[in-house]
Amino acid sequence: MKFLVDTHSHIYYDKYKDDLSKVINDAEDSEIKRIICVGTDIETSYRSIEIASQYKNVFCTVGCHPHDASKMEDGYLNEIAEMCKHDKVVAIGETGLDYFYNHSSKSTQKKIFIDQIELSKELKLPIVIHNRESDKDLLEILNRYKPKGVIHCFSGNLKMAQEVTKLGLLISFTGIITFKNFNHKDVIKEINLNNIMLETDSPYLSPIPFRGKRNEPKNVKIIAEKIAEIKDLPIQEIINQTTKNAFKLFHRLR
Ligand SMILES: [Zn+2]
């Protein structure tokens, strides 16, 4: 496959309200032919579906982020399940655990995460997982429930990467891998390319040389170049395999 997929972006933010079409066109001109817009609560999940409905290259996910776990009301899971009927929804999430910010209590985060894992298994959709400072509980849940999916914005060490890929999960990398202080190059070197995907996490985490600016899906190419450099492989091989991985995991992508 000769194009790239930005497997994780949040292009519903106000930062894109004046030029979203241009952002999507610029991505297409840079060989990024699929963009996955990731919902983080009920409202942004609906907005992600709306954007995906408007642009043929944009697909989306629906779910609840750990930050918003305590906002979820009874019936939220049914609402997510309903949204999954839309044919451009390719996954559930992002969900997971975040013990760095702890915007919601640990027990609420775990409950909401497990709810969505169970739904993902029932609906046979992959799940997009966020993990920050919560390796131990995350691994315990992943071992117990064995969902299919991806640990997005992977920034753990090699041992963590090996643990999650052993469970059949993929890991995806953002602009963080271009930062000077990125110290887990060994993860990229050692983990098989079959387990790796690319993402921008736009509007966050712009890669060097755009650090600090609004990120855009077109920058996913910079992540591919960095992985090619670290793995010492041709860029085309990185593009081809990571795109294949995305189409395999997100089986509703087309
Ligand atoms: Zn995200």
py3Dmol code that shows the C-alpha trace and the ligand (Angstrom):
import py3Dmol

protein = """\
ATOM      1  CA  MET A   1       0.000   0.000   0.000  1.00  0.00           C
ATOM      2  CA  LYS A   2       1.507   3.248  -1.108  1.00  0.00           C
ATOM      3  CA  PHE A   3      -0.239   5.639   1.246  1.00  0.00           C
ATOM      4  CA  LEU A   4      -0.261   6.355   4.966  1.00  0.00           C
ATOM      5  CA  VAL A   5      -2.974   6.222   7.590  1.00  0.00           C
ATOM      6  CA  ASP A   6      -3.151   8.665  10.480  1.00  0.00           C
ATOM      7  CA  THR A   7      -4.721   6.212  12.908  1.00  0.00           C
ATOM      8  CA  HIS A   8      -5.396   8.741  15.675  1.00  0.00           C
ATOM      9  CA  SER A   9      -6.420  12.391  15.455  1.00  0.00           C
ATOM     10  CA  HIS A  10      -8.909  14.730  17.109  1.00  0.00           C
ATOM     11  CA  ILE A  11      -9.789  17.000  14.218  1.00  0.00           C
ATOM     12  CA  TYR A  12     -13.109  18.117  15.693  1.00  0.00           C
ATOM     13  CA  TYR A  13     -11.461  20.724  17.879  1.00  0.00           C
ATOM     14  CA  ASP A  14     -12.095  24.422  17.342  1.00  0.00           C
ATOM     15  CA  LYS A  15      -8.498  24.740  16.162  1.00  0.00           C
ATOM     16  CA  TYR A  16      -9.657  23.249  12.834  1.00  0.00           C
ATOM     17  CA  LYS A  17     -12.983  24.977  12.477  1.00  0.00           C
ATOM     18  CA  ASP A  18     -11.786  27.468   9.877  1.00  0.00           C
ATOM     19  CA  ASP A  19      -9.737  25.175   7.660  1.00  0.00           C
ATOM     20  CA  LEU A  20     -10.703  21.536   8.186  1.00  0.00           C
ATOM     21  CA  SER A  21     -11.154  20.882   4.448  1.00  0.00           C
ATOM     22  CA  LYS A  22      -7.693  22.253   3.771  1.00  0.00           C
ATOM     23  CA  VAL A  23      -6.189  20.154   6.569  1.00  0.00           C
ATOM     24  CA  ILE A  24      -7.741  17.022   5.064  1.00  0.00           C
ATOM     25  CA  ASN A  25      -6.706  17.971   1.513  1.00  0.00           C
ATOM     26  CA  ASP A  26      -3.151  18.766   2.611  1.00  0.00           C
ATOM     27  CA  ALA A  27      -2.986  15.333   4.217  1.00  0.00           C
ATOM     28  CA  GLU A  28      -4.192  13.703   1.010  1.00  0.00           C
ATOM     29  CA  ASP A  29      -1.562  15.630  -0.980  1.00  0.00           C
ATOM     30  CA  SER A  30       1.073  14.231   1.379  1.00  0.00           C
ATOM     31  CA  GLU A  31      -0.087  10.634   0.724  1.00  0.00           C
ATOM     32  CA  ILE A  32      -2.171  10.350   3.892  1.00  0.00           C
ATOM     33  CA  LYS A  33      -5.281   8.786   2.391  1.00  0.00           C
ATOM     34  CA  ARG A  34      -7.069   7.715   5.566  1.00  0.00           C
ATOM     35  CA  ILE A  35      -7.558   9.645   8.791  1.00  0.00           C
ATOM     36  CA  ILE A  36      -9.189   8.211  11.886  1.00  0.00           C
ATOM     37  CA  CYS A  37     -10.897  10.817  14.030  1.00  0.00           C
ATOM     38  CA  VAL A  38     -11.055   9.631  17.629  1.00  0.00           C
ATOM     39  CA  GLY A  39     -13.915  10.495  19.979  1.00  0.00           C
ATOM     40  CA  THR A  40     -13.234  10.928  23.689  1.00  0.00           C
ATOM     41  CA  ASP A  41     -16.746  11.371  25.091  1.00  0.00           C
ATOM     42  CA  ILE A  42     -20.328  11.249  23.823  1.00  0.00           C
ATOM     43  CA  GLU A  43     -20.266  14.715  22.268  1.00  0.00           C
ATOM     44  CA  THR A  44     -16.939  14.354  20.463  1.00  0.00           C
ATOM     45  CA  SER A  45     -17.920  10.868  19.319  1.00  0.00           C
ATOM     46  CA  TYR A  46     -20.958  12.365  17.568  1.00  0.00           C
ATOM     47  CA  ARG A  47     -18.754  15.072  16.099  1.00  0.00           C
ATOM     48  CA  SER A  48     -16.318  12.453  14.837  1.00  0.00           C
ATOM     49  CA  ILE A  49     -19.155  10.619  13.082  1.00  0.00           C
ATOM     50  CA  GLU A  50     -20.284  13.912  11.572  1.00  0.00           C
ATOM     51  CA  ILE A  51     -16.826  14.675  10.146  1.00  0.00           C
ATOM     52  CA  ALA A  52     -16.407  11.102   8.903  1.00  0.00           C
ATOM     53  CA  SER A  53     -19.752  11.416   7.121  1.00  0.00           C
ATOM     54  CA  GLN A  54     -18.591  14.568   5.351  1.00  0.00           C
ATOM     55  CA  TYR A  55     -15.178  13.388   4.112  1.00  0.00           C
ATOM     56  CA  LYS A  56     -14.632  10.134   2.296  1.00  0.00           C
ATOM     57  CA  ASN A  57     -11.087   9.639   3.671  1.00  0.00           C
ATOM     58  CA  VAL A  58     -12.086  10.193   7.277  1.00  0.00           C
ATOM     59  CA  PHE A  59     -13.231   7.338   9.541  1.00  0.00           C
ATOM     60  CA  CYS A  60     -13.855   7.532  13.261  1.00  0.00           C
ATOM     61  CA  THR A  61     -14.046   5.901  16.662  1.00  0.00           C
ATOM     62  CA  VAL A  62     -16.589   6.399  19.430  1.00  0.00           C
ATOM     63  CA  GLY A  63     -15.993   6.014  23.135  1.00  0.00           C
ATOM     64  CA  CYS A  64     -15.084   7.486  26.460  1.00  0.00           C
ATOM     65  CA  HIS A  65     -11.608   8.635  27.504  1.00  0.00           C
ATOM     66  CA  PRO A  66     -10.459   8.015  31.104  1.00  0.00           C
ATOM     67  CA  HIS A  67     -10.445  11.788  31.704  1.00  0.00           C
ATOM     68  CA  ASP A  68     -14.192  11.851  31.074  1.00  0.00           C
ATOM     69  CA  ALA A  69     -15.053   8.587  32.818  1.00  0.00           C
ATOM     70  CA  SER A  70     -16.860  10.291  35.711  1.00  0.00           C
ATOM     71  CA  LYS A  71     -19.060  12.271  33.276  1.00  0.00           C
ATOM     72  CA  MET A  72     -20.683   9.133  31.866  1.00  0.00           C
ATOM     73  CA  GLU A  73     -24.319   8.705  32.775  1.00  0.00           C
ATOM     74  CA  ASP A  74     -26.407   5.553  32.885  1.00  0.00           C
ATOM     75  CA  GLY A  75     -27.052   4.333  29.396  1.00  0.00           C
ATOM     76  CA  TYR A  76     -23.846   5.778  27.948  1.00  0.00           C
ATOM     77  CA  LEU A  77     -22.713   2.347  26.818  1.00  0.00           C
ATOM     78  CA  ASN A  78     -25.931   1.787  24.862  1.00  0.00           C
ATOM     79  CA  GLU A  79     -25.388   5.121  23.205  1.00  0.00           C
ATOM     80  CA  ILE A  80     -21.869   4.092  22.170  1.00  0.00           C
ATOM     81  CA  ALA A  81     -23.236   0.767  20.912  1.00  0.00           C
ATOM     82  CA  GLU A  82     -25.851   2.619  18.836  1.00  0.00           C
ATOM     83  CA  MET A  83     -23.187   4.883  17.334  1.00  0.00           C
ATOM     84  CA  CYS A  84     -21.171   1.820  16.326  1.00  0.00           C
ATOM     85  CA  LYS A  85     -23.902   0.987  13.807  1.00  0.00           C
ATOM     86  CA  HIS A  86     -22.624   3.823  11.637  1.00  0.00           C
ATOM     87  CA  ASP A  87     -20.520   2.274   8.889  1.00  0.00           C
ATOM     88  CA  LYS A  88     -17.654   4.739   9.285  1.00  0.00           C
ATOM     89  CA  VAL A  89     -17.075   3.832  12.923  1.00  0.00           C
ATOM     90  CA  VAL A  90     -14.008   1.566  12.928  1.00  0.00           C
ATOM     91  CA  ALA A  91     -13.294   1.143  16.654  1.00  0.00           C
ATOM     92  CA  ILE A  92     -14.350   1.866  20.210  1.00  0.00           C
ATOM     93  CA  GLY A  93     -12.336   4.419  22.194  1.00  0.00           C
ATOM     94  CA  GLU A  94     -10.377   6.104  23.077  1.00  0.00           C
ATOM     95  CA  THR A  95     -10.614   4.583  26.505  1.00  0.00           C
ATOM     96  CA  GLY A  96      -8.093   3.269  28.993  1.00  0.00           C
ATOM     97  CA  LEU A  97      -6.461   4.495  32.170  1.00  0.00           C
ATOM     98  CA  ASP A  98      -4.728   7.740  33.099  1.00  0.00           C
ATOM     99  CA  TYR A  99      -3.240   7.823  36.590  1.00  0.00           C
ATOM    100  CA  PHE A 100      -1.151  10.900  35.783  1.00  0.00           C
ATOM    101  CA  TYR A 101      -4.034  13.356  35.657  1.00  0.00           C
ATOM    102  CA  ASN A 102      -6.586  11.247  37.541  1.00  0.00           C
ATOM    103  CA  HIS A 103      -9.447  13.455  36.321  1.00  0.00           C
ATOM    104  CA  SER A 104     -11.716  10.567  37.292  1.00  0.00           C
ATOM    105  CA  SER A 105     -11.167   8.126  40.156  1.00  0.00           C
ATOM    106  CA  LYS A 106      -9.212   4.962  39.428  1.00  0.00           C
ATOM    107  CA  SER A 107     -12.192   2.741  40.120  1.00  0.00           C
ATOM    108  CA  THR A 108     -14.437   4.732  37.748  1.00  0.00           C
ATOM    109  CA  GLN A 109     -11.757   4.686  35.049  1.00  0.00           C
ATOM    110  CA  LYS A 110     -11.414   0.917  35.365  1.00  0.00           C
ATOM    111  CA  LYS A 111     -15.154   0.334  35.241  1.00  0.00           C
ATOM    112  CA  ILE A 112     -15.635   2.481  32.129  1.00  0.00           C
ATOM    113  CA  PHE A 113     -12.620   0.883  30.457  1.00  0.00           C
ATOM    114  CA  ILE A 114     -13.834  -2.665  31.131  1.00  0.00           C
ATOM    115  CA  ASP A 115     -17.383  -1.751  29.977  1.00  0.00           C
ATOM    116  CA  GLN A 116     -15.980  -0.632  26.634  1.00  0.00           C
ATOM    117  CA  ILE A 117     -13.681  -3.646  26.290  1.00  0.00           C
ATOM    118  CA  GLU A 118     -16.659  -5.937  26.762  1.00  0.00           C
ATOM    119  CA  LEU A 119     -18.660  -3.972  24.213  1.00  0.00           C
ATOM    120  CA  SER A 120     -15.777  -4.111  21.737  1.00  0.00           C
ATOM    121  CA  LYS A 121     -15.668  -7.884  22.051  1.00  0.00           C
ATOM    122  CA  GLU A 122     -19.417  -8.186  21.667  1.00  0.00           C
ATOM    123  CA  LEU A 123     -19.422  -5.987  18.544  1.00  0.00           C
ATOM    124  CA  LYS A 124     -16.152  -7.452  17.207  1.00  0.00           C
ATOM    125  CA  LEU A 125     -14.582  -4.022  16.905  1.00  0.00           C
ATOM    126  CA  PRO A 126     -11.053  -3.129  18.013  1.00  0.00           C
ATOM    127  CA  ILE A 127     -10.434  -0.794  20.911  1.00  0.00           C
ATOM    128  CA  VAL A 128      -8.185   2.293  21.102  1.00  0.00           C
ATOM    129  CA  ILE A 129      -6.365   2.383  24.427  1.00  0.00           C
ATOM    130  CA  HIS A 130      -4.832   5.307  26.301  1.00  0.00           C
ATOM    131  CA  ASN A 131      -2.338   4.529  29.068  1.00  0.00           C
ATOM    132  CA  ARG A 132      -0.504   6.951  31.291  1.00  0.00           C
ATOM    133  CA  GLU A 133       1.268   5.971  34.519  1.00  0.00           C
ATOM    134  CA  SER A 134      -1.079   3.004  34.793  1.00  0.00           C
ATOM    135  CA  ASP A 135       0.928   0.076  33.383  1.00  0.00           C
ATOM    136  CA  LYS A 136       0.205  -2.335  36.206  1.00  0.00           C
ATOM    137  CA  ASP A 137      -3.593  -2.042  36.257  1.00  0.00           C
ATOM    138  CA  LEU A 138      -3.719  -1.808  32.474  1.00  0.00           C
ATOM    139  CA  LEU A 139      -1.773  -5.051  32.017  1.00  0.00           C
ATOM    140  CA  GLU A 140      -3.938  -6.793  34.560  1.00  0.00           C
ATOM    141  CA  ILE A 141      -7.098  -5.782  32.683  1.00  0.00           C
ATOM    142  CA  LEU A 142      -5.619  -6.620  29.277  1.00  0.00           C
ATOM    143  CA  ASN A 143      -4.541 -10.041  30.516  1.00  0.00           C
ATOM    144  CA  ARG A 144      -7.953 -10.717  31.987  1.00  0.00           C
ATOM    145  CA  TYR A 145     -10.102  -9.542  29.049  1.00  0.00           C
ATOM    146  CA  LYS A 146      -7.735  -9.918  26.063  1.00  0.00           C
ATOM    147  CA  PRO A 147      -9.257  -7.260  23.787  1.00  0.00           C
ATOM    148  CA  LYS A 148      -8.089  -6.622  20.233  1.00  0.00           C
ATOM    149  CA  GLY A 149      -6.778  -3.138  19.656  1.00  0.00           C
ATOM    150  CA  VAL A 150      -3.960  -0.653  19.917  1.00  0.00           C
ATOM    151  CA  ILE A 151      -2.109   1.123  22.704  1.00  0.00           C
ATOM    152  CA  HIS A 152      -2.030   4.578  21.207  1.00  0.00           C
ATOM    153  CA  CYS A 153       0.780   7.099  21.716  1.00  0.00           C
ATOM    154  CA  PHE A 154       2.958   4.329  23.021  1.00  0.00           C
ATOM    155  CA  SER A 155       5.682   5.692  25.275  1.00  0.00           C
ATOM    156  CA  GLY A 156       6.447   2.768  27.552  1.00  0.00           C
ATOM    157  CA  ASN A 157       9.634   0.756  27.806  1.00  0.00           C
ATOM    158  CA  LEU A 158      10.621  -2.337  25.858  1.00  0.00           C
ATOM    159  CA  LYS A 159       9.302  -4.731  28.482  1.00  0.00           C
ATOM    160  CA  MET A 160       5.853  -3.102  28.378  1.00  0.00           C
ATOM    161  CA  ALA A 161       5.910  -3.175  24.559  1.00  0.00           C
ATOM    162  CA  GLN A 162       6.753  -6.863  24.591  1.00  0.00           C
ATOM    163  CA  GLU A 163       4.014  -7.619  27.124  1.00  0.00           C
ATOM    164  CA  VAL A 164       1.276  -5.914  25.101  1.00  0.00           C
ATOM    165  CA  THR A 165       2.358  -7.182  21.699  1.00  0.00           C
ATOM    166  CA  LYS A 166       2.489 -10.695  23.138  1.00  0.00           C
ATOM    167  CA  LEU A 167      -1.210 -10.227  23.867  1.00  0.00           C
ATOM    168  CA  GLY A 168      -1.740  -9.446  20.178  1.00  0.00           C
ATOM    169  CA  LEU A 169      -2.166  -5.698  20.668  1.00  0.00           C
ATOM    170  CA  LEU A 170      -0.551  -3.174  18.374  1.00  0.00           C
ATOM    171  CA  ILE A 171       1.301  -0.061  19.479  1.00  0.00           C
ATOM    172  CA  SER A 172       1.231   3.265  17.663  1.00  0.00           C
ATOM    173  CA  PHE A 173       3.721   6.108  17.728  1.00  0.00           C
ATOM    174  CA  THR A 174       3.307   9.884  17.682  1.00  0.00           C
ATOM    175  CA  GLY A 175       5.619  12.874  17.242  1.00  0.00           C
ATOM    176  CA  ILE A 176       7.093  12.124  20.663  1.00  0.00           C
ATOM    177  CA  ILE A 177       9.559   9.792  18.920  1.00  0.00           C
ATOM    178  CA  THR A 178      11.104  12.811  17.149  1.00  0.00           C
ATOM    179  CA  PHE A 179      11.759  14.712  20.392  1.00  0.00           C
ATOM    180  CA  LYS A 180      15.356  14.977  21.610  1.00  0.00           C
ATOM    181  CA  ASN A 181      14.494  13.488  24.987  1.00  0.00           C
ATOM    182  CA  PHE A 182      12.778  10.403  23.523  1.00  0.00           C
ATOM    183  CA  ASN A 183      14.634   7.552  25.179  1.00  0.00           C
ATOM    184  CA  HIS A 184      12.842   4.418  24.019  1.00  0.00           C
ATOM    185  CA  LYS A 185      14.387   3.957  20.585  1.00  0.00           C
ATOM    186  CA  ASP A 186      15.003   0.346  21.565  1.00  0.00           C
ATOM    187  CA  VAL A 187      11.225  -0.214  21.498  1.00  0.00           C
ATOM    188  CA  ILE A 188      11.064   0.870  17.859  1.00  0.00           C
ATOM    189  CA  LYS A 189      14.167  -1.155  16.985  1.00  0.00           C
ATOM    190  CA  GLU A 190      13.074  -4.366  18.686  1.00  0.00           C
ATOM    191  CA  ILE A 191       9.319  -4.519  18.114  1.00  0.00           C
ATOM    192  CA  ASN A 192       8.350  -6.138  14.824  1.00  0.00           C
ATOM    193  CA  LEU A 193       6.938  -3.759  12.229  1.00  0.00           C
ATOM    194  CA  ASN A 194       3.831  -5.983  12.050  1.00  0.00           C
ATOM    195  CA  ASN A 195       2.851  -4.640  15.474  1.00  0.00           C
ATOM    196  CA  ILE A 196       3.318  -0.931  14.745  1.00  0.00           C
ATOM    197  CA  MET A 197       1.008   1.822  13.477  1.00  0.00           C
ATOM    198  CA  LEU A 198       1.422   5.560  12.947  1.00  0.00           C
ATOM    199  CA  GLU A 199      -0.572   8.447  14.357  1.00  0.00           C
ATOM    200  CA  THR A 200      -0.345  12.173  14.956  1.00  0.00           C
ATOM    201  CA  ASP A 201      -2.748  12.599  17.918  1.00  0.00           C
ATOM    202  CA  SER A 202      -3.520  15.972  16.286  1.00  0.00           C
ATOM    203  CA  PRO A 203      -3.792  18.707  17.445  1.00  0.00           C
ATOM    204  CA  TYR A 204      -1.297  17.571  20.098  1.00  0.00           C
ATOM    205  CA  LEU A 205       2.284  16.335  19.950  1.00  0.00           C
ATOM    206  CA  SER A 206       3.518  17.960  16.735  1.00  0.00           C
ATOM    207  CA  PRO A 207       6.746  16.323  15.627  1.00  0.00           C
ATOM    208  CA  ILE A 208      10.009  18.218  15.266  1.00  0.00           C
ATOM    209  CA  PRO A 209      10.304  20.731  13.500  1.00  0.00           C
ATOM    210  CA  PHE A 210       6.711  21.762  14.261  1.00  0.00           C
ATOM    211  CA  ARG A 211       6.822  21.135  17.999  1.00  0.00           C
ATOM    212  CA  GLY A 212       4.513  23.509  19.873  1.00  0.00           C
ATOM    213  CA  LYS A 213       2.384  24.268  16.800  1.00  0.00           C
ATOM    214  CA  ARG A 214      -1.008  22.783  15.948  1.00  0.00           C
ATOM    215  CA  ASN A 215      -0.467  19.267  14.680  1.00  0.00           C
ATOM    216  CA  GLU A 216      -2.095  17.961  11.482  1.00  0.00           C
ATOM    217  CA  PRO A 217      -2.611  14.509   9.948  1.00  0.00           C
ATOM    218  CA  LYS A 218      -0.134  15.322   7.125  1.00  0.00           C
ATOM    219  CA  ASN A 219       2.673  15.203   9.717  1.00  0.00           C
ATOM    220  CA  VAL A 220       2.225  11.467  10.134  1.00  0.00           C
ATOM    221  CA  LYS A 221       4.786  11.111   7.347  1.00  0.00           C
ATOM    222  CA  ILE A 222       7.431  12.538   9.691  1.00  0.00           C
ATOM    223  CA  ILE A 223       6.699   9.714  12.154  1.00  0.00           C
ATOM    224  CA  ALA A 224       7.138   7.162   9.345  1.00  0.00           C
ATOM    225  CA  GLU A 225      10.475   8.743   8.393  1.00  0.00           C
ATOM    226  CA  LYS A 226      11.701   8.611  11.984  1.00  0.00           C
ATOM    227  CA  ILE A 227      10.782   4.938  12.320  1.00  0.00           C
ATOM    228  CA  ALA A 228      12.559   4.209   9.023  1.00  0.00           C
ATOM    229  CA  GLU A 229      15.651   5.942  10.376  1.00  0.00           C
ATOM    230  CA  ILE A 230      15.609   4.107  13.726  1.00  0.00           C
ATOM    231  CA  LYS A 231      14.876   0.694  12.172  1.00  0.00           C
ATOM    232  CA  ASP A 232      17.234   1.387   9.283  1.00  0.00           C
ATOM    233  CA  LEU A 233      14.617   0.293   6.748  1.00  0.00           C
ATOM    234  CA  PRO A 234      13.354   1.969   3.569  1.00  0.00           C
ATOM    235  CA  ILE A 235      10.533   4.443   4.228  1.00  0.00           C
ATOM    236  CA  GLN A 236       8.339   2.605   1.701  1.00  0.00           C
ATOM    237  CA  GLU A 237       8.493  -0.533   3.779  1.00  0.00           C
ATOM    238  CA  ILE A 238       7.360   1.405   6.878  1.00  0.00           C
ATOM    239  CA  ILE A 239       4.476   2.990   4.958  1.00  0.00           C
ATOM    240  CA  ASN A 240       3.395  -0.265   3.364  1.00  0.00           C
ATOM    241  CA  GLN A 241       3.427  -2.381   6.505  1.00  0.00           C
ATOM    242  CA  THR A 242       1.903   0.155   8.926  1.00  0.00           C
ATOM    243  CA  THR A 243      -0.936   0.825   6.492  1.00  0.00           C
ATOM    244  CA  LYS A 244      -1.531  -2.911   6.115  1.00  0.00           C
ATOM    245  CA  ASN A 245      -1.601  -3.199   9.903  1.00  0.00           C
ATOM    246  CA  ALA A 246      -4.176  -0.411  10.155  1.00  0.00           C
ATOM    247  CA  PHE A 247      -6.471  -2.007   7.556  1.00  0.00           C
ATOM    248  CA  LYS A 248      -6.174  -5.367   9.293  1.00  0.00           C
ATOM    249  CA  LEU A 249      -6.932  -4.069  12.786  1.00  0.00           C
ATOM    250  CA  PHE A 250      -9.575  -1.540  11.758  1.00  0.00           C
ATOM    251  CA  HIS A 251     -11.349  -4.001   9.500  1.00  0.00           C
ATOM    252  CA  ARG A 252     -14.108  -1.523   8.645  1.00  0.00           C
ATOM    253  CA  LEU A 253     -11.580   0.819   7.000  1.00  0.00           C
ATOM    254  CA  ARG A 254     -11.930   0.756   3.244  1.00  0.00           C
TER     255      ARG A 254
END
"""
ligand_1 = """\
1
ZN
Zn -6.058 10.889 21.560
"""
view = py3Dmol.view(width=600, height=400)
view.addModel(protein, "pdb")
view.setStyle({"model": 0}, {"cartoon": {"style": "trace"}})
view.addModel(ligand_1, "xyz")
view.setStyle({"model": 1}, {"stick": {}})
view.zoomTo()
view.show()
